[in-house]
Amino acid sequence: MSIDLEALYIDLHRHPELSFQETRTAGVIARELGALGLEVVEGLGKTGVATAIRNGDGPVVWLRADMDALPVEEQTGLAHASTARGIDPAGTDVPVMHACGHDMHVTAMLGALERLLATKDEWSGTVVAVFQPAEEYGAGAQAMIADGVLDRFPKPDIVLGQHLTPLPAGTIGVRPGTQMAASDGLTVRLLGRGGHGSRPHATIDPVVMAAATVMRLQTIVSREIDPREMAVVTVGAIHAGLKNNIIPAEATLELSLRYPDDDARADVMARVERVVRAEAQASGATEEPVISTLHSLPPTINDGDATARLVAAWERAFGEGIVVDPGMFTGSEDVSWFAREAGVPLVYWFWGGVDPERFADAYARGAINEEIPTNHSPFFAPVLHPTIERGVDALVVAAREFLA
């Protein structure tokens, strides 16, 4: 009996789980894999799942899908909208939503495995399917690797993966070389001296220090990086104080940095540190700020030859005009750790989930950013068809291209 992929997707969408908490999701995946007759390894990297289809001699192709959701309150108004809540790492009760399409990634992967099983007489080799937790923390791939996934399964000859994005449904977006940026998540603690709000002269105000730091950080990209180069410096969160008449002792900034390569990373990181320390000194701070790295992700780099092979295979399967070059994405991914650790090529692509007519209309009016919700938006809502079908087909065609 074939998997009802639409029902599976709706179930996953209604029951999202935060990073490293994907126990129900992992259970659903394990159940479906078991129903296909596959052996399942659970608990890899805490909540990850993996399986293998061994079908004689031939190459080993790894397919990867991530499965965690985000602390976002869904506002799509869909009948299958999430009302789930969860507890984040800080212990805070938060809404949870699949606002990045990972539920669709899992659905497409399971559909592709079912198709590959049904066509085993047409190919040979081994397919390893990795269902990864905690992509949103940039930690799940390394957690699975640390748990021995590369030793417990046949090592890959190539790693393949895909991600849903706001392109027209049916479209595939891929490019050779750097497909997604490298990134670092930083926490910056600015240490001042607290006191009464009526006596600011007796304090070293970390709120003012934080405000000045945020503004000066924005000049790194706008005034110090060559406009022809790519870099992003975003301050996503500021935490300081508890009451209006108390000047706190410290403030915390949370930064997201993006760059295309290691040289750019070193340059931007040095500039960020210079600004943070200089603003602390300018504020009269008696203690140095503390800069901590939350995560560090390498650039997602697609192998040129393998990408060319896949583009040709997709064009044979789907026709010309379906595959587009979406440019380099400034978002980041941890999928490349699997390929890097194994020393093999990677191809990571995007596939569209927006109603094509809606997309074309918004594009014609120059209203893409205003009217087409992107990943991490509370309004992110892919159309189910043909998004599911193209996600399955793209994975199957890609896997078959590198199998014997």
Contacts in CASP RR format, 6 or more apart in sequence:
PFRMAT RR
TARGET T0000
AUTHOR 0000-0000-0000
METHOD contacts of the structure
MODEL  1
MSIDLEALYIDLHRHPELSFQETRTAGVIARELGALGLEVVEGLGKTGVA
TAIRNGDGPVVWLRADMDALPVEEQTGLAHASTARGIDPAGTDVPVMHAC
GHDMHVTAMLGALERLLATKDEWSGTVVAVFQPAEEYGAGAQAMIADGVL
DRFPKPDIVLGQHLTPLPAGTIGVRPGTQMAASDGLTVRLLGRGGHGSRP
HATIDPVVMAAATVMRLQTIVSREIDPREMAVVTVGAIHAGLKNNIIPAE
ATLELSLRYPDDDARADVMARVERVVRAEAQASGATEEPVISTLHSLPPT
INDGDATARLVAAWERAFGEGIVVDPGMFTGSEDVSWFAREAGVPLVYWF
WGGVDPERFADAYARGAINEEIPTNHSPFFAPVLHPTIERGVDALVVAAR
EFLA
1 35 0 8 1.000
2 114 0 8 1.000
3 32 0 8 1.000
3 35 0 8 1.000
3 110 0 8 1.000
3 111 0 8 1.000
3 114 0 8 1.000
5 107 0 8 1.000
5 110 0 8 1.000
5 111 0 8 1.000
5 388 0 8 1.000
5 392 0 8 1.000
6 384 0 8 1.000
6 385 0 8 1.000
6 388 0 8 1.000
8 28 0 8 1.000
8 32 0 8 1.000
8 107 0 8 1.000
8 110 0 8 1.000
9 103 0 8 1.000
9 104 0 8 1.000
9 107 0 8 1.000
9 384 0 8 1.000
9 388 0 8 1.000
10 80 0 8 1.000
11 28 0 8 1.000
12 25 0 8 1.000
12 28 0 8 1.000
12 98 0 8 1.000
12 103 0 8 1.000
12 106 0 8 1.000
12 107 0 8 1.000
13 80 0 8 1.000
13 81 0 8 1.000
13 82 0 8 1.000
13 98 0 8 1.000
13 103 0 8 1.000
14 80 0 8 1.000
14 81 0 8 1.000
14 82 0 8 1.000
14 84 0 8 1.000
15 24 0 8 1.000
15 25 0 8 1.000
15 82 0 8 1.000
15 84 0 8 1.000
16 25 0 8 1.000
16 69 0 8 1.000
16 70 0 8 1.000
16 82 0 8 1.000
16 84 0 8 1.000
16 96 0 8 1.000
16 97 0 8 1.000
16 98 0 8 1.000
16 103 0 8 1.000
17 23 0 8 1.000
17 24 0 8 1.000
17 25 0 8 1.000
17 68 0 8 1.000
17 69 0 8 1.000
17 84 0 8 1.000
17 86 0 8 1.000
17 96 0 8 1.000
18 68 0 8 1.000
18 69 0 8 1.000
18 70 0 8 1.000
18 71 0 8 1.000
18 86 0 8 1.000
18 87 0 8 1.000
18 88 0 8 1.000
18 94 0 8 1.000
18 96 0 8 1.000
19 68 0 8 1.000
19 133 0 8 1.000
19 134 0 8 1.000
19 135 0 8 1.000
19 136 0 8 1.000
19 137 0 8 1.000
19 139 0 8 1.000
19 140 0 8 1.000
20 46 0 8 1.000
20 47 0 8 1.000
20 68 0 8 1.000
20 133 0 8 1.000
20 134 0 8 1.000
20 137 0 8 1.000
20 139 0 8 1.000
20 140 0 8 1.000
20 143 0 8 1.000
21 47 0 8 1.000
21 68 0 8 1.000
21 86 0 8 1.000
22 47 0 8 1.000
22 48 0 8 1.000
22 67 0 8 1.000
22 68 0 8 1.000
22 133 0 8 1.000
23 47 0 8 1.000
25 47 0 8 1.000
25 67 0 8 1.000
25 106 0 8 1.000
26 42 0 8 1.000
26 43 0 8 1.000
26 47 0 8 1.000
26 48 0 8 1.000
26 49 0 8 1.000
26 67 0 8 1.000
26 131 0 8 1.000
26 133 0 8 1.000
27 42 0 8 1.000
27 49 0 8 1.000
29 40 0 8 1.000
29 49 0 8 1.000
29 67 0 8 1.000
29 106 0 8 1.000
29 110 0 8 1.000
29 131 0 8 1.000
30 40 0 8 1.000
30 42 0 8 1.000
30 49 0 8 1.000
32 110 0 8 1.000
33 40 0 8 1.000
33 49 0 8 1.000
33 51 0 8 1.000
33 110 0 8 1.000
33 113 0 8 1.000
33 129 0 8 1.000
34 40 0 8 1.000
36 113 0 8 1.000
36 114 0 8 1.000
36 117 0 8 1.000
38 51 0 8 1.000
38 52 0 8 1.000
38 53 0 8 1.000
38 113 0 8 1.000
38 117 0 8 1.000
39 51 0 8 1.000
39 52 0 8 1.000
40 49 0 8 1.000
40 50 0 8 1.000
40 51 0 8 1.000
41 49 0 8 1.000
41 50 0 8 1.000
41 51 0 8 1.000
41 152 0 8 1.000
41 153 0 8 1.000
42 48 0 8 1.000
42 49 0 8 1.000
43 49 0 8 1.000
43 147 0 8 1.000
44 50 0 8 1.000
44 143 0 8 1.000
44 144 0 8 1.000
44 147 0 8 1.000
44 148 0 8 1.000
44 149 0 8 1.000
44 152 0 8 1.000
45 133 0 8 1.000
45 140 0 8 1.000
45 143 0 8 1.000
45 144 0 8 1.000
45 146 0 8 1.000
45 147 0 8 1.000
45 149 0 8 1.000
46 133 0 8 1.000
46 134 0 8 1.000
46 143 0 8 1.000
46 147 0 8 1.000
47 133 0 8 1.000
47 134 0 8 1.000
48 67 0 8 1.000
48 130 0 8 1.000
48 131 0 8 1.000
48 132 0 8 1.000
48 133 0 8 1.000
48 140 0 8 1.000
48 144 0 8 1.000
49 130 0 8 1.000
49 131 0 8 1.000
50 128 0 8 1.000
50 129 0 8 1.000
50 130 0 8 1.000
50 131 0 8 1.000
50 144 0 8 1.000
50 149 0 8 1.000
50 152 0 8 1.000
50 153 0 8 1.000
51 113 0 8 1.000
51 128 0 8 1.000
51 129 0 8 1.000
52 126 0 8 1.000
52 127 0 8 1.000
52 128 0 8 1.000
52 129 0 8 1.000
52 153 0 8 1.000
52 154 0 8 1.000
53 113 0 8 1.000
53 116 0 8 1.000
53 117 0 8 1.000
53 120 0 8 1.000
53 126 0 8 1.000
53 127 0 8 1.000
53 129 0 8 1.000
54 125 0 8 1.000
54 126 0 8 1.000
54 154 0 8 1.000
55 120 0 8 1.000
55 123 0 8 1.000
55 124 0 8 1.000
55 125 0 8 1.000
55 126 0 8 1.000
55 127 0 8 1.000
56 124 0 8 1.000
56 125 0 8 1.000
56 126 0 8 1.000
57 124 0 8 1.000
57 125 0 8 1.000
57 404 0 8 1.000
58 124 0 8 1.000
58 125 0 8 1.000
58 126 0 8 1.000
58 403 0 8 1.000
58 404 0 8 1.000
59 125 0 8 1.000
59 126 0 8 1.000
59 157 0 8 1.000
59 158 0 8 1.000
59 402 0 8 1.000
59 403 0 8 1.000
59 404 0 8 1.000
60 125 0 8 1.000
60 126 0 8 1.000
60 127 0 8 1.000
60 128 0 8 1.000
60 154 0 8 1.000
60 155 0 8 1.000
60 156 0 8 1.000
60 157 0 8 1.000
61 125 0 8 1.000
61 126 0 8 1.000
61 127 0 8 1.000
61 128 0 8 1.000
61 156 0 8 1.000
61 157 0 8 1.000
61 158 0 8 1.000
61 160 0 8 1.000
61 399 0 8 1.000
61 402 0 8 1.000
61 403 0 8 1.000
62 127 0 8 1.000
62 128 0 8 1.000
62 129 0 8 1.000
62 130 0 8 1.000
62 156 0 8 1.000
62 158 0 8 1.000
62 159 0 8 1.000
62 160 0 8 1.000
62 338 0 8 1.000
63 109 0 8 1.000
63 112 0 8 1.000
63 113 0 8 1.000
63 127 0 8 1.000
63 128 0 8 1.000
63 129 0 8 1.000
63 130 0 8 1.000
63 160 0 8 1.000
63 161 0 8 1.000
63 395 0 8 1.000
63 399 0 8 1.000
64 129 0 8 1.000
64 130 0 8 1.000
64 132 0 8 1.000
64 159 0 8 1.000
64 160 0 8 1.000
64 161 0 8 1.000
64 335 0 8 1.000
64 338 0 8 1.000
65 102 0 8 1.000
65 105 0 8 1.000
65 106 0 8 1.000
65 108 0 8 1.000
65 109 0 8 1.000
65 129 0 8 1.000
65 130 0 8 1.000
65 131 0 8 1.000
65 132 0 8 1.000
65 161 0 8 1.000
65 162 0 8 1.000
66 102 0 8 1.000
66 105 0 8 1.000
66 131 0 8 1.000
66 132 0 8 1.000
66 133 0 8 1.000
66 135 0 8 1.000
66 335 0 8 1.000
67 102 0 8 1.000
67 103 0 8 1.000
67 105 0 8 1.000
67 106 0 8 1.000
67 131 0 8 1.000
67 132 0 8 1.000
67 133 0 8 1.000
68 102 0 8 1.000
68 133 0 8 1.000
68 134 0 8 1.000
68 135 0 8 1.000
68 136 0 8 1.000
68 137 0 8 1.000
69 82 0 8 1.000
69 84 0 8 1.000
69 96 0 8 1.000
69 97 0 8 1.000
69 98 0 8 1.000
69 99 0 8 1.000
69 100 0 8 1.000
69 102 0 8 1.000
69 103 0 8 1.000
69 136 0 8 1.000
70 96 0 8 1.000
70 97 0 8 1.000
70 98 0 8 1.000
70 99 0 8 1.000
70 100 0 8 1.000
70 136 0 8 1.000
70 376 0 8 1.000
71 86 0 8 1.000
71 88 0 8 1.000
71 94 0 8 1.000
71 95 0 8 1.000
71 96 0 8 1.000
72 95 0 8 1.000
72 96 0 8 1.000
72 97 0 8 1.000
72 99 0 8 1.000
72 376 0 8 1.000
72 377 0 8 1.000
72 378 0 8 1.000
73 95 0 8 1.000
73 97 0 8 1.000
73 378 0 8 1.000
74 81 0 8 1.000
74 82 0 8 1.000
74 83 0 8 1.000
74 95 0 8 1.000
74 97 0 8 1.000
74 99 0 8 1.000
74 378 0 8 1.000
75 378 0 8 1.000
75 379 0 8 1.000
76 378 0 8 1.000
76 379 0 8 1.000
76 380 0 8 1.000
76 381 0 8 1.000
78 381 0 8 1.000
82 95 0 8 1.000
82 96 0 8 1.000
82 97 0 8 1.000
82 98 0 8 1.000
84 95 0 8 1.000
84 96 0 8 1.000
84 97 0 8 1.000
85 93 0 8 1.000
85 94 0 8 1.000
85 95 0 8 1.000
85 96 0 8 1.000
86 93 0 8 1.000
86 94 0 8 1.000
86 95 0 8 1.000
86 96 0 8 1.000
87 93 0 8 1.000
87 94 0 8 1.000
88 94 0 8 1.000
97 378 0 8 1.000
97 380 0 8 1.000
98 104 0 8 1.000
99 375 0 8 1.000
99 376 0 8 1.000
99 377 0 8 1.000
99 378 0 8 1.000
99 380 0 8 1.000
100 136 0 8 1.000
100 164 0 8 1.000
100 375 0 8 1.000
100 376 0 8 1.000
100 380 0 8 1.000
101 163 0 8 1.000
101 164 0 8 1.000
101 375 0 8 1.000
101 380 0 8 1.000
101 382 0 8 1.000
102 135 0 8 1.000
104 164 0 8 1.000
104 382 0 8 1.000
104 387 0 8 1.000
104 388 0 8 1.000
104 391 0 8 1.000
105 162 0 8 1.000
105 163 0 8 1.000
105 164 0 8 1.000
106 131 0 8 1.000
107 388 0 8 1.000
108 162 0 8 1.000
108 388 0 8 1.000
108 391 0 8 1.000
108 392 0 8 1.000
108 394 0 8 1.000
108 395 0 8 1.000
109 129 0 8 1.000
109 131 0 8 1.000
109 395 0 8 1.000
111 392 0 8 1.000
112 391 0 8 1.000
112 392 0 8 1.000
112 395 0 8 1.000
112 396 0 8 1.000
112 399 0 8 1.000
113 127 0 8 1.000
113 129 0 8 1.000
115 392 0 8 1.000
115 396 0 8 1.000
116 123 0 8 1.000
116 127 0 8 1.000
116 396 0 8 1.000
116 399 0 8 1.000
116 400 0 8 1.000
122 400 0 8 1.000
123 400 0 8 1.000
123 403 0 8 1.000
123 404 0 8 1.000
124 403 0 8 1.000
124 404 0 8 1.000
125 403 0 8 1.000
125 404 0 8 1.000
126 154 0 8 1.000
127 399 0 8 1.000
127 403 0 8 1.000
128 153 0 8 1.000
128 154 0 8 1.000
128 156 0 8 1.000
130 144 0 8 1.000
130 149 0 8 1.000
130 338 0 8 1.000
132 140 0 8 1.000
132 141 0 8 1.000
132 144 0 8 1.000
132 334 0 8 1.000
132 335 0 8 1.000
133 140 0 8 1.000
133 143 0 8 1.000
133 144 0 8 1.000
134 140 0 8 1.000
134 143 0 8 1.000
135 141 0 8 1.000
135 333 0 8 1.000
135 334 0 8 1.000
135 335 0 8 1.000
137 295 0 8 1.000
138 295 0 8 1.000
138 297 0 8 1.000
138 332 0 8 1.000
138 334 0 8 1.000
139 295 0 8 1.000
139 334 0 8 1.000
140 334 0 8 1.000
141 334 0 8 1.000
141 335 0 8 1.000
141 337 0 8 1.000
141 338 0 8 1.000
142 334 0 8 1.000
142 337 0 8 1.000
145 337 0 8 1.000
145 338 0 8 1.000
145 341 0 8 1.000
150 338 0 8 1.000
150 341 0 8 1.000
150 342 0 8 1.000
155 342 0 8 1.000
155 344 0 8 1.000
156 338 0 8 1.000
156 339 0 8 1.000
156 342 0 8 1.000
156 344 0 8 1.000
157 344 0 8 1.000
157 402 0 8 1.000
158 303 0 8 1.000
158 306 0 8 1.000
158 339 0 8 1.000
158 344 0 8 1.000
158 345 0 8 1.000
158 346 0 8 1.000
158 347 0 8 1.000
158 402 0 8 1.000
159 335 0 8 1.000
159 336 0 8 1.000
159 338 0 8 1.000
159 339 0 8 1.000
159 342 0 8 1.000
159 344 0 8 1.000
159 345 0 8 1.000
159 346 0 8 1.000
159 347 0 8 1.000
160 346 0 8 1.000
160 347 0 8 1.000
160 348 0 8 1.000
160 395 0 8 1.000
160 398 0 8 1.000
160 399 0 8 1.000
160 402 0 8 1.000
161 335 0 8 1.000
161 347 0 8 1.000
161 348 0 8 1.000
161 349 0 8 1.000
161 395 0 8 1.000
161 398 0 8 1.000
162 348 0 8 1.000
162 349 0 8 1.000
162 350 0 8 1.000
162 351 0 8 1.000
162 391 0 8 1.000
162 394 0 8 1.000
162 395 0 8 1.000
163 333 0 8 1.000
163 348 0 8 1.000
163 349 0 8 1.000
163 350 0 8 1.000
163 351 0 8 1.000
164 350 0 8 1.000
164 351 0 8 1.000
164 352 0 8 1.000
164 353 0 8 1.000
164 375 0 8 1.000
164 382 0 8 1.000
164 387 0 8 1.000
165 173 0 8 1.000
165 326 0 8 1.000
165 329 0 8 1.000
165 350 0 8 1.000
165 351 0 8 1.000
165 352 0 8 1.000
165 353 0 8 1.000
165 374 0 8 1.000
165 375 0 8 1.000
166 352 0 8 1.000
166 353 0 8 1.000
166 354 0 8 1.000
166 359 0 8 1.000
166 368 0 8 1.000
166 372 0 8 1.000
166 373 0 8 1.000
166 374 0 8 1.000
166 375 0 8 1.000
166 380 0 8 1.000
167 173 0 8 1.000
167 324 0 8 1.000
167 326 0 8 1.000
167 350 0 8 1.000
167 351 0 8 1.000
167 352 0 8 1.000
167 353 0 8 1.000
167 354 0 8 1.000
167 359 0 8 1.000
168 352 0 8 1.000
168 353 0 8 1.000
168 354 0 8 1.000
168 355 0 8 1.000
168 356 0 8 1.000
168 359 0 8 1.000
168 360 0 8 1.000
169 352 0 8 1.000
169 353 0 8 1.000
169 354 0 8 1.000
169 355 0 8 1.000
169 356 0 8 1.000
169 382 0 8 1.000
169 383 0 8 1.000
169 385 0 8 1.000
169 386 0 8 1.000
169 387 0 8 1.000
169 390 0 8 1.000
170 318 0 8 1.000
170 322 0 8 1.000
170 351 0 8 1.000
170 352 0 8 1.000
170 353 0 8 1.000
170 356 0 8 1.000
170 386 0 8 1.000
170 387 0 8 1.000
170 390 0 8 1.000
171 322 0 8 1.000
171 323 0 8 1.000
171 324 0 8 1.000
171 351 0 8 1.000
171 352 0 8 1.000
171 390 0 8 1.000
172 314 0 8 1.000
172 318 0 8 1.000
172 322 0 8 1.000
172 323 0 8 1.000
172 324 0 8 1.000
172 349 0 8 1.000
172 350 0 8 1.000
172 351 0 8 1.000
172 352 0 8 1.000
172 390 0 8 1.000
172 394 0 8 1.000
173 323 0 8 1.000
173 324 0 8 1.000
173 325 0 8 1.000
173 326 0 8 1.000
173 349 0 8 1.000
173 350 0 8 1.000
173 351 0 8 1.000
173 352 0 8 1.000
174 302 0 8 1.000
174 307 0 8 1.000
174 310 0 8 1.000
174 311 0 8 1.000
174 323 0 8 1.000
174 325 0 8 1.000
174 326 0 8 1.000
174 347 0 8 1.000
174 348 0 8 1.000
174 349 0 8 1.000
174 350 0 8 1.000
175 302 0 8 1.000
175 307 0 8 1.000
175 325 0 8 1.000
175 326 0 8 1.000
175 327 0 8 1.000
175 328 0 8 1.000
176 302 0 8 1.000
176 303 0 8 1.000
176 304 0 8 1.000
176 307 0 8 1.000
176 308 0 8 1.000
177 301 0 8 1.000
177 302 0 8 1.000
177 303 0 8 1.000
177 304 0 8 1.000
177 307 0 8 1.000
178 260 0 8 1.000
178 261 0 8 1.000
178 299 0 8 1.000
178 300 0 8 1.000
178 301 0 8 1.000
178 302 0 8 1.000
178 328 0 8 1.000
179 300 0 8 1.000
179 301 0 8 1.000
179 302 0 8 1.000
179 327 0 8 1.000
179 328 0 8 1.000
179 329 0 8 1.000
179 348 0 8 1.000
179 349 0 8 1.000
180 299 0 8 1.000
180 300 0 8 1.000
180 328 0 8 1.000
180 329 0 8 1.000
180 330 0 8 1.000
180 331 0 8 1.000
180 332 0 8 1.000
180 333 0 8 1.000
180 348 0 8 1.000
181 230 0 8 1.000
181 232 0 8 1.000
181 258 0 8 1.000
181 259 0 8 1.000
181 260 0 8 1.000
181 299 0 8 1.000
181 300 0 8 1.000
181 328 0 8 1.000
181 329 0 8 1.000
181 330 0 8 1.000
181 331 0 8 1.000
181 332 0 8 1.000
182 258 0 8 1.000
182 259 0 8 1.000
182 260 0 8 1.000
182 261 0 8 1.000
182 262 0 8 1.000
182 264 0 8 1.000
182 265 0 8 1.000
182 296 0 8 1.000
182 297 0 8 1.000
182 298 0 8 1.000
182 299 0 8 1.000
182 332 0 8 1.000
183 256 0 8 1.000
183 257 0 8 1.000
183 258 0 8 1.000
183 259 0 8 1.000
183 295 0 8 1.000
183 296 0 8 1.000
183 297 0 8 1.000
183 331 0 8 1.000
183 332 0 8 1.000
184 255 0 8 1.000
184 256 0 8 1.000
184 257 0 8 1.000
184 265 0 8 1.000
184 269 0 8 1.000
184 293 0 8 1.000
184 294 0 8 1.000
184 295 0 8 1.000
184 296 0 8 1.000
184 297 0 8 1.000
185 254 0 8 1.000
185 255 0 8 1.000
185 256 0 8 1.000
185 257 0 8 1.000
185 293 0 8 1.000
185 294 0 8 1.000
185 295 0 8 1.000
185 296 0 8 1.000
186 253 0 8 1.000
186 254 0 8 1.000
186 255 0 8 1.000
186 256 0 8 1.000
186 257 0 8 1.000
186 272 0 8 1.000
186 291 0 8 1.000
186 292 0 8 1.000
186 293 0 8 1.000
186 294 0 8 1.000
187 252 0 8 1.000
187 253 0 8 1.000
187 254 0 8 1.000
187 255 0 8 1.000
187 291 0 8 1.000
187 292 0 8 1.000
187 294 0 8 1.000
188 213 0 8 1.000
188 252 0 8 1.000
188 253 0 8 1.000
188 254 0 8 1.000
188 255 0 8 1.000
188 276 0 8 1.000
188 289 0 8 1.000
188 290 0 8 1.000
188 291 0 8 1.000
188 292 0 8 1.000
189 250 0 8 1.000
189 251 0 8 1.000
189 252 0 8 1.000
189 289 0 8 1.000
189 290 0 8 1.000
189 291 0 8 1.000
189 292 0 8 1.000
190 206 0 8 1.000
190 209 0 8 1.000
190 210 0 8 1.000
190 213 0 8 1.000
190 250 0 8 1.000
190 251 0 8 1.000
190 252 0 8 1.000
190 253 0 8 1.000
190 276 0 8 1.000
190 280 0 8 1.000
190 285 0 8 1.000
190 289 0 8 1.000
191 206 0 8 1.000
191 249 0 8 1.000
191 250 0 8 1.000
191 280 0 8 1.000
191 285 0 8 1.000
191 286 0 8 1.000
191 287 0 8 1.000
191 288 0 8 1.000
191 289 0 8 1.000
191 290 0 8 1.000
192 203 0 8 1.000
192 204 0 8 1.000
192 205 0 8 1.000
192 206 0 8 1.000
192 209 0 8 1.000
192 249 0 8 1.000
192 250 0 8 1.000
192 283 0 8 1.000
192 285 0 8 1.000
192 286 0 8 1.000
192 287 0 8 1.000
193 202 0 8 1.000
193 203 0 8 1.000
193 204 0 8 1.000
193 249 0 8 1.000
193 286 0 8 1.000
194 203 0 8 1.000
194 204 0 8 1.000
194 205 0 8 1.000
194 206 0 8 1.000
194 246 0 8 1.000
194 247 0 8 1.000
194 248 0 8 1.000
194 249 0 8 1.000
195 202 0 8 1.000
195 203 0 8 1.000
195 246 0 8 1.000
195 247 0 8 1.000
195 249 0 8 1.000
196 202 0 8 1.000
196 245 0 8 1.000
196 246 0 8 1.000
196 247 0 8 1.000
197 203 0 8 1.000
197 245 0 8 1.000
197 246 0 8 1.000
197 247 0 8 1.000
198 245 0 8 1.000
200 247 0 8 1.000
203 247 0 8 1.000
204 283 0 8 1.000
204 284 0 8 1.000
204 285 0 8 1.000
204 286 0 8 1.000
205 247 0 8 1.000
205 283 0 8 1.000
206 240 0 8 1.000
206 247 0 8 1.000
206 248 0 8 1.000
206 249 0 8 1.000
206 250 0 8 1.000
206 251 0 8 1.000
206 283 0 8 1.000
206 285 0 8 1.000
207 240 0 8 1.000
207 241 0 8 1.000
207 247 0 8 1.000
207 248 0 8 1.000
207 251 0 8 1.000
208 283 0 8 1.000
209 251 0 8 1.000
209 279 0 8 1.000
209 280 0 8 1.000
209 283 0 8 1.000
209 285 0 8 1.000
210 238 0 8 1.000
210 240 0 8 1.000
210 251 0 8 1.000
210 253 0 8 1.000
212 279 0 8 1.000
212 282 0 8 1.000
212 283 0 8 1.000
213 253 0 8 1.000
213 275 0 8 1.000
213 276 0 8 1.000
213 279 0 8 1.000
213 280 0 8 1.000
214 235 0 8 1.000
214 238 0 8 1.000
214 253 0 8 1.000
216 275 0 8 1.000
216 278 0 8 1.000
216 279 0 8 1.000
217 233 0 8 1.000
217 235 0 8 1.000
217 255 0 8 1.000
217 272 0 8 1.000
217 275 0 8 1.000
217 276 0 8 1.000
218 233 0 8 1.000
220 231 0 8 1.000
220 233 0 8 1.000
220 268 0 8 1.000
220 271 0 8 1.000
220 272 0 8 1.000
220 275 0 8 1.000
221 231 0 8 1.000
221 232 0 8 1.000
221 233 0 8 1.000
224 271 0 8 1.000
225 231 0 8 1.000
225 267 0 8 1.000
225 268 0 8 1.000
229 260 0 8 1.000
229 264 0 8 1.000
230 258 0 8 1.000
230 259 0 8 1.000
230 260 0 8 1.000
230 264 0 8 1.000
230 328 0 8 1.000
230 330 0 8 1.000
231 257 0 8 1.000
231 258 0 8 1.000
231 259 0 8 1.000
231 264 0 8 1.000
231 268 0 8 1.000
232 256 0 8 1.000
232 257 0 8 1.000
232 258 0 8 1.000
232 259 0 8 1.000
232 330 0 8 1.000
233 255 0 8 1.000
233 257 0 8 1.000
233 268 0 8 1.000
233 272 0 8 1.000
234 255 0 8 1.000
234 256 0 8 1.000
234 257 0 8 1.000
234 258 0 8 1.000
235 253 0 8 1.000
235 254 0 8 1.000
235 255 0 8 1.000
236 253 0 8 1.000
236 254 0 8 1.000
236 255 0 8 1.000
236 256 0 8 1.000
237 252 0 8 1.000
237 253 0 8 1.000
237 254 0 8 1.000
238 251 0 8 1.000
238 252 0 8 1.000
238 253 0 8 1.000
238 254 0 8 1.000
239 251 0 8 1.000
239 252 0 8 1.000
239 254 0 8 1.000
240 248 0 8 1.000
240 250 0 8 1.000
240 251 0 8 1.000
240 252 0 8 1.000
241 248 0 8 1.000
241 251 0 8 1.000
242 248 0 8 1.000
254 294 0 8 1.000
255 272 0 8 1.000
257 265 0 8 1.000
257 268 0 8 1.000
257 269 0 8 1.000
257 272 0 8 1.000
258 330 0 8 1.000
258 331 0 8 1.000
258 332 0 8 1.000
259 265 0 8 1.000
259 267 0 8 1.000
259 268 0 8 1.000
259 299 0 8 1.000
260 299 0 8 1.000
260 328 0 8 1.000
261 299 0 8 1.000
272 291 0 8 1.000
273 291 0 8 1.000
276 289 0 8 1.000
276 291 0 8 1.000
277 288 0 8 1.000
277 289 0 8 1.000
280 288 0 8 1.000
280 289 0 8 1.000
297 332 0 8 1.000
297 333 0 8 1.000
297 334 0 8 1.000
298 336 0 8 1.000
298 337 0 8 1.000
298 340 0 8 1.000
299 332 0 8 1.000
299 336 0 8 1.000
300 332 0 8 1.000
300 333 0 8 1.000
300 335 0 8 1.000
300 336 0 8 1.000
300 346 0 8 1.000
300 348 0 8 1.000
301 336 0 8 1.000
301 346 0 8 1.000
302 346 0 8 1.000
302 347 0 8 1.000
302 348 0 8 1.000
302 349 0 8 1.000
303 345 0 8 1.000
303 346 0 8 1.000
303 347 0 8 1.000
305 345 0 8 1.000
306 345 0 8 1.000
306 346 0 8 1.000
306 347 0 8 1.000
306 402 0 8 1.000
307 347 0 8 1.000
309 401 0 8 1.000
309 402 0 8 1.000
310 347 0 8 1.000
310 349 0 8 1.000
310 397 0 8 1.000
310 398 0 8 1.000
310 401 0 8 1.000
311 323 0 8 1.000
313 397 0 8 1.000
313 398 0 8 1.000
313 400 0 8 1.000
313 401 0 8 1.000
314 322 0 8 1.000
314 323 0 8 1.000
314 394 0 8 1.000
314 397 0 8 1.000
314 398 0 8 1.000
315 321 0 8 1.000
315 322 0 8 1.000
315 323 0 8 1.000
317 393 0 8 1.000
317 397 0 8 1.000
318 390 0 8 1.000
318 393 0 8 1.000
326 350 0 8 1.000
329 350 0 8 1.000
333 348 0 8 1.000
335 346 0 8 1.000
335 348 0 8 1.000
336 346 0 8 1.000
336 348 0 8 1.000
338 346 0 8 1.000
339 345 0 8 1.000
339 346 0 8 1.000
347 398 0 8 1.000
349 394 0 8 1.000
349 398 0 8 1.000
351 387 0 8 1.000
351 390 0 8 1.000
351 391 0 8 1.000
351 394 0 8 1.000
352 382 0 8 1.000
352 387 0 8 1.000
352 390 0 8 1.000
353 382 0 8 1.000
353 383 0 8 1.000
353 387 0 8 1.000
354 372 0 8 1.000
354 382 0 8 1.000
354 383 0 8 1.000
355 383 0 8 1.000
358 371 0 8 1.000
358 372 0 8 1.000
359 368 0 8 1.000
359 372 0 8 1.000
362 368 0 8 1.000
362 370 0 8 1.000
362 371 0 8 1.000
362 372 0 8 1.000
373 379 0 8 1.000
373 380 0 8 1.000
373 381 0 8 1.000
374 380 0 8 1.000
END
